[in-house]
Amino acid sequence: MCDHGKCVNVEGSFQCVCDSGYRIGPDRKNCIDIDECLSNPCLNGKCTNSQGSFRCECATGFNLGPDGRSCLGKSLA
């Protein structure tokens, strides 16, 4: 129960509180990964989804900026 989250007791039942990067699944008993790449979070880069997170990969000539979401020209980084 509550994979990738915490189980919280509520009167007569329980509730799953999901970890960051996860949302409650249709069964309301487990947390499932959010595909952050669906919202195109990587400016000038390619998004790769991972369990509970994502990673931005920059094209040749660009470096990942301090926000972890923007690919900047090497002279700007």
Phi, psi and omega in degrees: 000145176056041174305137181064034178194190179240141177268125182244127177288133171233160186307115177077005183197203176213167179219139175269131173249113188281148174292164176302137181090001180230157175227162181293136180278172182300332180280353180061011182244351181219156178258138180241154182298139171268130176274091182298336182293341178298334180264011178050062185282349187262106179287120180062029180212178180255133180266135174238118180285147173220169181298113176080003183199197175201167180223138175262133177244131184263149176288163177305135181095357180235150175240149178290127180287172183298337179281351179074007183232350183242134174262121185248146174303143185305329180285344180262342186285000000 
